[in-house]
């Protein structure tokens, strides 16, 4: 049965972050023209800030109080999510050298993590579409949030996690009745598997096919902080970064609060916090990289942040620079110490991701920001391999790309390397090339895998002896 929900009247459609085309808010999850990511856009012209604040104040004690700023309506069947405590943390502030310090404690959400927020929005969209199954790739917390939301709403749930995921988080997802699939590999490899399943099964993958709505849940943290601070923006926020969605949507939230006239346009700096064993965004900020360089094998106790190829990585770097913010990457020892400091000073027990934030805030406040060099990083684009005969490789295309390849799910191409593959696609499939190539190379919003390996780790992009190339949208979030 299809459940139809009333849409927020301020939603204009989905705007592509790459080509900026405004498109209908339909079932698409990537741009129909260029394959870039799309996100909801709102019209705040003529908005009455006093009236909006009044509706918010009279709204439910959950993230749905911000209905004017969300793309879907609250489903009656779901439990309250959000409106968590913004805890004044003076003792922690003194420990870190911060004069006015607050902690947003999202462990008070139903499944004990911030992930309940994006899942609430994705669930609402899934119900709109009449889906009976939701799924995700996860590093742990998202698995529990998806499983709990599915149980609450009578849906099936499938969660895919790296085999190294914490046993407690796996047990939690299973307790809600979800089917838990452990995958031998990194989160990024799990995410690639889910991208393929999304095409084959038609399930609602919250951080893939439902991502335009899923990511919107992240911005509600700043909505709440602004309201809890008396409708003003904080001067600084330090944000744990996995996929980068929380960081980029925090900037989106600030812009929307300003556009709606709910807060003054005061300085607002955004800082990234990452563990040193998986710090592609922080390294990009600190080392001046134009683009994020992925981490092949994340190694950190903060497993919920172990996303080596963050979908919103480049966007995070842009947001940080534009806000005047910075970034930190901290050792595992500092992460564990950060957890201990938070517990000792404020009575808040956090998982390692929370320790990453505390340790990063300490480093940022004292300007002790490390700049690690890591040989696991690599170039984004390969060079052409000199000489050699072209090899026949099978190119698998995600569903949104198939119409641009004459409806084919796979195409066969003769190419010695990725540069030659790009040239062949441009010559034989110009419509496909318009979606996945930029200046003759695979674009920043495209992930290319060669025999299951991220192409950015192939050095020169040599395809000799390879069999399969997959082209997928650069979308993930654990």
Secondary structure per residue as TSV (DSSP state, phi and psi in degrees):
chain	resnum	aa	ss	phi	psi
A	1	X	-	360.0	132.9
A	2	X	-	-86.1	128.3
A	3	X	-	-102.2	119.3
A	4	X	-	-99.9	128.0
A	5	X	-	-115.6	146.9
A	6	X	-	-70.5	132.0
A	7	X	-	-84.2	153.4
A	8	X	-	-65.1	133.1
A	9	X	T	-70.3	-19.7
A	10	X	T	-85.0	-7.1
A	11	X	E	-71.8	121.6
A	12	X	E	-90.8	-32.7
A	13	X	E	154.8	-161.5
A	14	X	E	-110.3	123.0
A	15	X	E	-101.1	130.8
A	16	X	E	-75.9	131.2
A	17	X	T	-75.7	-15.5
A	18	X	T	-93.2	-57.5
A	19	X	T	-101.3	-6.9
A	20	X	-	70.1	16.3
A	21	X	-	-73.5	132.3
A	22	X	E	-88.0	127.6
A	23	X	E	-129.3	163.9
A	24	X	-	-63.6	150.2
A	25	X	S	-84.8	71.3
A	26	X	S	-107.8	-146.2
A	27	X	S	-82.9	-3.2
A	28	X	-	-66.4	148.6
A	29	X	S	-126.3	-2.3
A	30	X	B	-135.2	163.9
A	31	X	-	-64.4	135.4
A	32	X	T	-71.8	-16.9
A	33	X	T	-99.4	-46.5
A	34	X	T	-121.5	-0.2
A	35	X	-	74.6	9.5
A	36	X	-	-77.0	169.0
A	37	X	B	-72.9	145.6
A	38	X	E	-116.3	150.6
A	39	X	E	-145.8	152.2
A	40	X	E	-60.4	143.5
A	41	X	E	-124.5	143.3
A	42	X	E	-120.9	157.5
A	43	X	-	-111.0	109.3
A	44	X	-	-103.6	12.2
A	45	X	T	-64.3	134.1
A	46	X	T	75.2	9.6
A	47	X	-	-66.9	140.6
A	48	X	-	-102.6	101.7
A	49	X	H	-55.9	-40.2
A	50	X	H	-64.2	-40.9
A	51	X	H	-67.5	-39.3
A	52	X	H	-65.5	-44.9
A	53	X	H	-59.9	-38.7
A	54	X	H	-65.2	-42.7
A	55	X	H	-64.4	-38.9
A	56	X	H	-63.5	-46.4
A	57	X	H	-61.3	-32.2
A	58	X	T	-89.7	-2.6
A	59	X	S	-79.1	178.3
A	60	X	-	-69.9	157.1
A	61	X	S	-78.1	62.4
A	62	X	S	-154.9	177.9
A	63	X	G	-64.6	-17.8
A	64	X	G	-73.6	-4.4
A	65	X	G	-65.0	-18.9
A	66	X	G	-97.7	38.6
A	67	X	G	-55.6	-33.5
A	68	X	G	-62.5	-21.0
A	69	X	G	-114.3	16.2
A	70	X	-	-123.0	154.6
A	71	X	S	-88.0	-11.1
A	72	X	S	-135.7	161.4
A	73	X	-	-90.4	158.9
A	74	X	-	-68.1	126.6
A	75	X	-	-76.4	132.9
A	76	X	T	-64.6	-21.7
A	77	X	T	-83.9	-10.1
A	78	X	S	-94.7	159.0
A	79	X	-	-86.0	163.1
A	80	X	-	-65.2	139.6
A	81	X	-	-132.2	140.3
A	82	X	-	91.0	-163.0
A	83	X	-	52.3	49.3
A	84	X	-	-88.7	168.4
A	85	X	-	-68.1	133.7
A	86	X	E	-100.2	102.8
A	87	X	E	-91.5	117.4
A	88	X	E	-60.2	132.7
A	89	X	-	-128.7	67.9
A	90	X	H	-66.1	-38.3
A	91	X	H	-69.3	-39.4
A	92	X	H	-63.6	-41.4
A	93	X	H	-58.6	-43.4
A	94	X	H	-63.9	-38.0
A	95	X	H	-64.5	-35.5
A	96	X	H	-94.9	-9.2
A	97	X	T	80.3	32.6
A	98	X	-	-117.2	124.5
A	99	X	S	-66.9	-42.2
A	100	X	S	-129.7	107.4
A	101	X	-	-123.8	135.7
A	102	X	E	-131.2	151.4
A	103	X	E	-122.0	125.0
A	104	X	E	-89.8	111.9
A	105	X	-	-98.3	90.6
A	106	X	G	-87.4	6.1
A	107	X	G	-69.8	-6.5
A	108	X	G	-89.0	3.4
A	109	X	S	-72.9	164.4
A	110	X	T	-54.0	-42.7
A	111	X	T	-100.4	15.9
A	112	X	S	76.7	19.8
A	113	X	S	-149.9	164.7
A	114	X	T	-59.5	-23.8
A	115	X	H	-63.2	-16.9
A	116	X	H	-61.4	-27.0
A	117	X	H	-66.8	-60.0
A	118	X	H	-61.8	-33.8
A	119	X	H	-65.1	-35.6
A	120	X	H	-59.5	-40.9
A	121	X	H	-72.3	-41.7
A	122	X	H	-63.9	-39.4
A	123	X	H	-62.0	-44.8
A	124	X	H	-58.2	-41.0
A	125	X	H	-68.5	-39.7
A	126	X	H	-60.7	-39.9
A	127	X	H	-67.0	-38.2
A	128	X	H	-57.2	-40.7
A	129	X	T	-83.3	-3.9
A	130	X	T	73.1	25.9
A	131	X	-	-74.9	147.6
A	132	X	S	-109.4	-0.9
A	133	X	E	-140.9	131.0
A	134	X	E	-119.9	155.1
A	135	X	E	-152.3	171.6
A	136	X	E	-164.5	159.4
A	137	X	E	-98.8	138.8
A	138	X	E	-148.6	150.8
A	139	X	S	-94.9	1.6
A	140	X	S	147.5	-65.4
A	141	X	H	-66.4	-39.0
A	142	X	H	-64.9	-33.4
A	143	X	H	-58.1	-46.1
A	144	X	H	-65.4	-40.3
A	145	X	H	-65.7	-43.0
A	146	X	H	-66.4	-44.3
A	147	X	H	-61.8	-43.0
A	148	X	H	-66.2	-43.3
A	149	X	H	-63.9	-39.8
A	150	X	H	-64.4	-43.4
A	151	X	H	-61.5	-42.1
A	152	X	H	-63.5	-31.7
A	153	X	H	-109.6	10.4
A	154	X	T	70.0	30.5
A	155	X	-	-105.9	159.0
A	156	X	E	-79.0	151.1
A	157	X	E	-136.6	135.5
A	158	X	E	-124.8	126.6
A	159	X	E	-123.5	134.7
A	160	X	E	-115.6	124.3
A	161	X	E	-134.3	152.3
A	162	X	E	-60.8	146.7
A	163	X	T	-61.4	-20.4
A	164	X	T	-86.0	2.6
A	165	X	S	-59.9	144.7
A	166	X	-	-52.9	133.3
A	167	X	H	-59.3	-36.9
A	168	X	H	-61.7	-38.5
A	169	X	H	-73.0	-34.9
A	170	X	H	-65.8	-43.3
A	171	X	H	-63.5	-37.8
A	172	X	H	-62.6	-45.9
A	173	X	H	-63.0	-40.9
A	174	X	H	-65.9	-35.0
A	175	X	H	-62.5	-29.8
A	176	X	T	-78.9	-3.6
A	177	X	T	97.0	5.9
A	178	X	-	-74.3	152.1
A	179	X	E	-83.8	116.2
A	180	X	E	-100.9	124.9
A	181	X	E	-114.5	115.5
A	182	X	E	-88.2	134.6
A	183	X	E	-119.5	131.0
A	184	X	S	-75.9	101.9
A	185	X	S	159.0	179.3
A	186	X	-	-79.8	171.3
A	187	X	H	-58.4	-41.0
A	188	X	H	-63.5	-33.8
A	189	X	H	-71.0	-37.4
A	190	X	H	-62.0	-42.8
A	191	X	H	-62.7	-38.1
A	192	X	H	-64.9	-40.4
A	193	X	H	-59.6	-42.7
A	194	X	H	-67.2	-34.2
A	195	X	H	-60.5	-39.4
A	196	X	H	-69.3	-42.4
A	197	X	H	-65.3	-34.1
A	198	X	H	-59.1	-37.9
A	199	X	H	-68.8	-41.1
A	200	X	H	-82.3	-35.5
A	201	X	H	-99.5	-24.9
A	202	X	-	74.9	18.1
A	203	X	-	-76.6	163.3
A	204	X	E	-89.8	91.0
A	205	X	E	-77.3	113.6
A	206	X	T	-62.0	-37.3
A	207	X	T	-100.3	24.7
A	208	X	T	-140.3	-82.3
A	209	X	T	-72.4	-20.4
A	210	X	T	-107.3	12.7
A	211	X	H	-59.5	-37.3
A	212	X	H	-56.3	-30.6
A	213	X	H	-92.3	-41.1
A	214	X	H	-52.2	-49.8
A	215	X	G	-64.4	-26.2
A	216	X	G	-64.3	-26.2
A	217	X	G	-63.1	-27.9
A	218	X	G	-65.0	-32.4
A	219	X	G	-71.2	-15.2
A	220	X	H	-68.3	-18.8
A	221	X	H	-62.1	-46.5
A	222	X	H	-70.8	-34.9
A	223	X	H	-53.6	-47.8
A	224	X	H	-66.1	-43.8
A	225	X	H	-59.1	-44.4
A	226	X	H	-61.9	-45.3
A	227	X	H	-65.2	-42.6
A	228	X	H	-68.8	-20.0
A	229	X	T	-94.1	13.2
A	230	X	T	81.5	37.8
A	231	X	S	58.0	56.7
A	232	X	-	-145.0	153.8
A	233	X	-	-84.6	144.2
A	234	X	-	-68.7	160.1
A	235	X	S	-73.0	-32.9
A	236	X	E	-142.5	146.9
A	237	X	E	-132.6	139.4
A	238	X	E	-112.2	121.2
A	239	X	E	-121.9	129.3
A	240	X	E	-69.2	137.5
A	241	X	-	-119.5	120.2
A	242	X	S	-111.2	-83.0
A	243	X	S	-80.0	-21.2
A	244	X	S	95.1	-4.0
A	245	X	H	-64.4	-42.1
A	246	X	H	-62.5	-41.2
A	247	X	H	-67.4	-48.5
A	248	X	H	-66.6	-36.3
A	249	X	H	-75.7	-20.4
A	250	X	H	-65.4	-41.2
A	251	X	H	-65.1	-40.5
A	252	X	H	-59.7	-43.8
A	253	X	H	-61.5	-43.1
A	254	X	H	-61.6	-43.0
A	255	X	H	-63.6	-40.9
A	256	X	H	-70.1	-37.3
A	257	X	H	-62.6	-39.6
A	258	X	H	-68.2	-45.8
A	259	X	H	-61.1	-35.4
A	260	X	T	-82.1	-3.3
A	261	X	T	75.5	18.9
A	262	X	S	-84.6	-22.8
A	263	X	S	-137.0	159.8
A	264	X	-	-77.1	156.9
A	265	X	-	-84.6	75.1
A	266	X	-	-99.4	159.8
A	267	X	-	-56.8	135.7
A	268	X	-	-146.1	103.9
A	269	X	E	-102.1	135.7
A	270	X	E	-111.8	129.2
A	271	X	E	-122.3	140.9
A	272	X	E	-95.5	141.2
A	273	X	E	-122.9	121.3
A	274	X	E	-140.1	152.1
A	275	X	E	-75.2	146.0
A	276	X	G	-60.2	-28.1
A	277	X	G	-76.4	-4.8
A	278	X	G	-159.8	80.9
A	279	X	-	-129.6	51.1
A	280	X	H	-63.3	-35.5
A	281	X	H	-75.6	-48.3
A	282	X	H	-60.8	-42.0
A	283	X	H	-62.4	-39.8
A	284	X	H	-63.6	-40.7
A	285	X	H	-67.0	-48.9
A	286	X	H	-74.2	-31.3
A	287	X	H	-97.3	1.4
A	288	X	T	75.5	22.2
A	289	X	-	-67.5	140.5
A	290	X	S	-72.7	-34.0
A	291	X	S	-129.5	155.2
A	292	X	-	-69.3	137.9
A	293	X	-	-105.7	125.0
A	294	X	-	-70.0	159.4
A	295	X	-	-104.5	123.1
A	296	X	S	-69.8	-47.3
A	297	X	S	-131.5	91.4
A	298	X	-	-59.7	138.6
A	299	X	-	-136.7	101.0
A	300	X	-	-161.1	151.9
A	301	X	S	-72.7	-19.8
A	302	X	-	-86.2	73.0
A	303	X	G	-65.7	-26.6
A	304	X	G	-68.4	-14.0
A	305	X	G	-106.9	9.4
A	306	X	-	-84.4	65.0
A	307	X	-	-114.9	104.9
A	308	X	S	-75.2	-24.5
A	309	X	S	-123.3	79.6
A	310	X	-	-71.0	128.3
A	311	X	T	-61.6	-36.6
A	312	X	T	-103.6	28.6
A	313	X	H	-65.5	-53.6
A	314	X	H	-63.7	-37.6
A	315	X	H	-63.3	-36.0
A	316	X	H	-64.4	-43.1
A	317	X	H	-60.1	-43.7
A	318	X	H	-61.8	-45.9
A	319	X	H	-60.5	-45.3
A	320	X	H	-61.9	-46.4
A	321	X	H	-65.1	-42.3
A	322	X	H	-67.8	-28.7
A	323	X	H	-84.8	-10.0
A	324	X	T	81.6	18.5
A	325	X	-	-88.1	-168.8
A	326	X	-	-146.9	-159.8
A	327	X	E	-156.5	162.1
A	328	X	E	-143.7	148.0
A	329	X	E	-125.4	132.0
A	330	X	E	-125.5	150.3
A	331	X	-	-70.6	161.8
A	332	X	H	-61.1	-35.7
A	333	X	H	-62.7	-41.4
A	334	X	H	-68.1	-33.8
A	335	X	H	-62.1	-49.3
A	336	X	H	-65.4	-36.7
A	337	X	H	-65.8	-37.0
A	338	X	H	-61.3	-40.9
A	339	X	H	-61.3	-42.8
A	340	X	H	-66.4	-40.6
A	341	X	H	-63.5	-44.4
A	342	X	H	-62.7	-42.7
A	343	X	H	-65.9	-42.7
A	344	X	H	-70.6	-36.1
A	345	X	H	-90.4	-32.1
A	346	X	H	-127.1	-0.4
A	347	X	-	70.6	25.7
A	348	X	-	-111.7	121.3
A	349	X	-	-96.9	115.0
A	350	X	-	-114.0	154.9
A	351	X	-	-75.2	173.4
A	352	X	H	-54.7	-31.4
A	353	X	H	-59.5	-36.2
A	354	X	H	-66.4	-36.9
A	355	X	H	-64.6	-32.8
A	356	X	H	-61.5	-42.6
A	357	X	H	-65.3	-46.2
A	358	X	H	-62.4	-47.3
A	359	X	H	-64.2	-38.1
A	360	X	H	-68.5	-39.9
A	361	X	H	-61.6	-38.9
A	362	X	H	-62.8	-46.2
A	363	X	H	-63.9	-41.5
A	364	X	H	-68.0	-41.0
A	365	X	H	-69.3	-26.6
A	366	X	T	-104.5	5.4
A	367	X	T	62.0	24.0
A	368	X	-	-95.2	66.0
A	369	X	-	-97.6	113.2
A	370	X	-	-71.9	154.6
A	371	X	-	-126.5	77.0
A	372	X	-	-69.3	142.6
A	373	X	-	-104.8	131.7
A	374	X	-	-134.0	119.5
A	375	X	T	-67.7	-7.7
A	376	X	T	-76.8	-10.6
A	377	X	-	-73.5	162.3
A	378	X	-	-150.4	169.8
A	379	X	-	-69.7	153.3
A	380	X	S	-77.5	-45.2
A	381	X	S	-111.7	132.7
A	382	X	-	-80.1	156.1
A	383	X	-	-87.4	165.8
A	384	X	-	-73.1	138.0
A	385	X	-	-79.9	124.6
A	386	X	-	-71.6	138.0
A	387	X	S	67.4	-178.8
A	388	X	-	92.6	147.9
A	389	X	-	-83.1	148.8
A	390	X	-	-66.6	144.5
A	391	X	E	-109.2	147.9
A	392	X	E	-83.4	122.0
A	393	X	E	-123.4	149.3
A	394	X	E	-94.3	124.9
A	395	X	E	-103.6	118.3
A	396	X	E	-93.3	134.5
A	397	X	E	-114.3	135.7
A	398	X	-	-65.5	155.8
A	399	X	H	-50.8	-45.0
A	400	X	H	-63.2	-14.6
A	401	X	H	-95.6	-13.2
A	402	X	H	-68.5	-33.6
A	403	X	G	-62.6	-28.9
A	404	X	G	-80.9	-5.1
A	405	X	G	-120.7	38.6
A	406	X	T	61.2	30.6
A	407	X	T	82.0	3.6
A	408	X	-	-80.4	138.5
A	409	X	S	-83.4	-27.8
A	410	X	E	-136.1	149.0
A	411	X	E	-132.6	151.2
A	412	X	E	-105.0	129.7
A	413	X	E	-133.7	138.6
A	414	X	E	-91.0	117.5
A	415	X	E	-158.8	140.6
A	416	X	S	-89.0	-23.2
A	417	X	B	-154.9	177.7
A	418	X	H	-66.4	-33.6
A	419	X	H	-63.2	-42.2
A	420	X	H	-67.6	-36.2
A	421	X	H	-61.4	-44.5
A	422	X	H	-60.7	-40.6
A	423	X	H	-64.4	-41.1
A	424	X	H	-65.5	-41.4
A	425	X	H	-62.7	-42.3
A	426	X	H	-61.9	-38.1
A	427	X	H	-76.3	-40.0
A	428	X	H	-94.7	-29.8
A	429	X	-	-133.4	72.7
A	430	X	H	-59.2	-33.6
A	431	X	H	-68.5	-39.9
A	432	X	H	-65.2	-41.7
A	433	X	H	-59.3	-37.8
A	434	X	H	-63.0	-25.1
A	435	X	H	-88.9	-35.0
A	436	X	H	-112.7	-11.9
A	437	X	E	-110.4	145.5
A	438	X	E	-134.1	119.3
A	439	X	T	55.0	38.8
A	440	X	T	81.6	2.2
A	441	X	E	-126.0	159.4
A	442	X	E	-63.5	132.4
A	443	X	-	-75.5	171.3
A	444	X	T	-69.5	-21.4
A	445	X	T	-98.2	20.0
A	446	X	E	-122.9	134.9
A	447	X	E	-106.9	129.5
A	448	X	E	-115.3	128.6
A	449	X	E	-119.7	135.3
A	450	X	E	-116.4	113.6
A	451	X	T	48.8	41.7
A	452	X	T	84.8	-3.6
A	453	X	E	-103.7	135.0
A	454	X	E	-57.1	126.2
A	455	X	G	-60.9	-22.7
A	456	X	G	-71.6	-9.2
A	457	X	G	-101.7	10.8
A	458	X	S	-93.2	4.1
A	459	X	T	68.3	-105.0
A	460	X	T	-82.4	0.9
A	461	X	T	72.5	27.3
A	462	X	B	-64.7	125.9
A	463	X	-	-103.0	1.7
A	464	X	T	-64.3	127.0
A	465	X	T	85.0	-0.9
A	466	X	-	-92.1	158.2
A	467	X	-	-116.9	-39.8
A	468	X	E	-132.4	136.3
A	469	X	E	-121.0	131.8
A	470	X	E	-113.7	137.4
A	471	X	E	-117.0	116.7
A	472	X	E	-130.7	156.5
A	473	X	E	-69.1	146.0
A	474	X	-	-81.3	80.2
A	475	X	-	-136.6	129.5
A	476	X	-	-167.4	168.0
A	477	X	-	173.3	112.6
A	478	X	-	-93.6	360.0
